[in-house]
Amino acid sequence: MSRFVRGAVASVLACLLALACAASGPAAARERAGRTDSMKDDRAFDEVRLGTREQSACSPEIDPFDSEFRGLLVAAPSKVARRSASAPPARLPVCITGQLSLREVRSHPDLAAAVELELTDVATGRVLRGSLADGRPSRPAPQTDFDEAEQEARIDRFFFNVDASEVVALPARAAEYELRVRLGERVSNTLRVSVE
């Protein structure tokens, strides 16, 4: 085998190795988490207690070893039914998992009020938004004696289980939505949800 061919083969192998490493990194893990969460069995969401701030069977999972991840992940059923042809959906469960630095969590005295649910009508482009604030006392920001650098290094994980039809006024018609949540400049993965 000529030196040129050996060099070309070595270059190709190096590229493949780099791609494999990239595919196993935190960004890829986040993408996989988003795709996996969007494919949960729709029936599993029937068991979620909505209006709670606890981890549920449908809460998106964040790799416990991915300490670099900061952001939000969202899970929801792919299809929901309306109560009748002239009514909005009876229930549209949305499960949210967040992982932020302790410093960032403490910067939001009412975390639920700061998290915004967003549904975009795929056909019309109309965007519906609403805060997760539900009128109940918010979870108090964690108290700590850590200095700012330590607060930035430490992570805080949180959960929300909400009914999207109580957060935004969904029209009483069939539609397909892109669903995501936002916290300031942070944006979760995006899911497609059909209201039938």
C-alpha positions, 0 to 999 in steps of 0.5 A: 500500500502506497504512503498516499493511500495509507495517509488517506485511510488514516485521515478517514479513520481520524474523521470517523473517530471525531464524528463518533466522539461528537455523537456521544458528547453532551449536545448529542445527549441533549438531542437524543433526550429530546427525541426520546422524550417525544416518543414516549407512549401517549398512554403514559401521560394519562397517569401524570398528576398535573399541577405538580412539581414532582418527577413523573414517569414522563419527565424528560431524563437528563443524564446524571453524569452530564453535569455540563447540561444547563437548560430545559427538556419537555415531553408531551403526548404526540396526539390528544383528543378534543372533548367534542368537535367544538371544544378544545382538548380535554387535557394536554399534559406537558412534563418539564425537566430543568437543570440550571446552576444554583445561581441561575435558579436563585435569580428567579424568585418565582421559577414557575412565573419565569417559565413560559409555555409556547405553542405555535400553530403549524398551519397558521404560524400563530403563537400561543404563550403562557406562564406556568405560574399557577396561583400557588406559592412558588418553590422558594429559591434554595438558600445557600452560603455558597459564594457566586462561583460555587453557586455557578458550579452547583446544579439544581434540577426541577420538574413541572407537570402542567396541563397546556390547555390551562396555561394557554387558550387553545382554539376549539379546532383540530390543529398541529402545534410545535410545543416548547418552553422558554426560560429567558434565553433558554429554549427547550427541545421542540415537539410536534403535538396534534389536537384531533 
